[in-house]
């Protein structure tokens, strides 16, 4: 099959009349520009099939941005200044647009047609590229699938904005964020569920890669699940969780026991009392109405994780994703042959890129290497202790360490099974570093602030 000369490629979807009616509507009523700017499927000049219409719309858009009145005179003057008047059909064609329709009432309908035809052309282009690569590089099936899915996802999410932008556009965005910001004293990111930690980090922010690192048995998974339960219940945050180690059932058991203050060992041995069952039922009711999405694929391949993350974002609207844990993510056979530190560097870069692409925080748990144990029991973790790669430190926006901490009378007040923990902020790209003292109730796998003022 000759892709280039196929009838589908030669007759790409388009509706030139709808394009002309859209432009006519803007000339008849320049205020109707606001209607198409507010649409979910935002129109750009590249959405027009006819090159004449691309030039005309681009000039109209520029006039709008500069607050210059839109009419035939200003439009033709703009096109003349760009030497595009002839390429836009000439003055006679532009003037004739006003005779196309009597009113701009249906501008949103025309815009929707233009956008959908443009999206169909984009889908055809992506499929054309996928066919070409599939024929030329049949051995790279995983990469072709992942790349094609990403491009289709981008089309569906209407991510057509350019990475290159003028500072004016960025300033407008920042001012808009400031005007729509939270009330005084509230954090701007997704809460961790621990107010003292939020005061230092301002929560987890969109596009950021957050790493929670510790040696084994320090409570990485427990802390992550505690954060998930707290913010899902209290703030209705929609959350995705990838577990490379534990099953979905085990994770839910942990969450229930943690929230209900029930010893997991008693649950495993079927030794629960009636009051335990009541508390577990109450916690189950609180979690039931939340949006927490699990994937427990063991040692999940990176390409599969990215594809499933995009699906979680699209289908469930997740606002943050947790991954347990970074070093268990696997790569394809080609990447598996490179040194381990390069593999981890590739994984961390990919997770950071995914956070930016979805514009949500991604929280990845990570192991620390054994060097910390050779420095003594009280030695605090350092950024250099991150296992397998220094790239994790480089790619992360926020790094939290879980440190054992020291026993004190305040901790003893919680009972003999309470263990001291400190959450150390080893890196905070947009804020201060510091430490938060906590208690870890190991039977319940629950973290609590050492201070009693926490409200949950």
Beta strands, then each sheet from edge to edge (+ up, - down):
strand 1: 209-214
strand 2: 239-243
strand 3: 292-295
strand 4: 320-324
strand 5: 361-367
strand 6: 398-403
strand 7: 418-428
strand 8: 434-441
strand 9: 446-449
sheet 1: 3+ 2+ 4+ 5+ 1+ 6+ 7- 8+ 9-
end
